[in-house]
Amino acid sequence: MAEIQNWSTIRKVVPRPGVSQRVLLGKQCMMALNEFAPGTSGKLHSHPQEQLVFLMEGEADLVLGNQTLAMKAGDVAVVASDVPHTLQVKGTKACTSLEIFSPIPDKFLSPPK
């Protein structure tokens, strides 16, 4: 059975300074709506999930291993499993991304603390 959700009703969390996130879980995949403040840069990390990144607003560099891809609003990238990556906001404008993970990362399968 289908279910409709609205991002405005999903709880917003702050996983680290400069980043807010809303998460929607399906049975096999997860969507995360992320808002990044200007100047925000994540740390290089990897995970076993495949990740799709849709940059909805702003500009950012997507670092994939030793490759850096310049992204602008409307761009979509695929991050393969276990590839080190991070997103670095460019300029003075905030960024918004919609990211899809499959399978769902374990840390999102347990109830929030």
Beta strands, then each sheet from edge to edge (+ up, - down):
strand 1: 13-16
strand 2: 19-25
strand 3: 30-36
strand 4: 50-57
strand 5: 59-64
strand 6: 67-72
strand 7: 76-79
strand 8: 85-89
strand 9: 95-102
sheet 1: 1+ 2- 3+ 9- 4+ 7-
sheet 2: 6+ 5- 8+
end
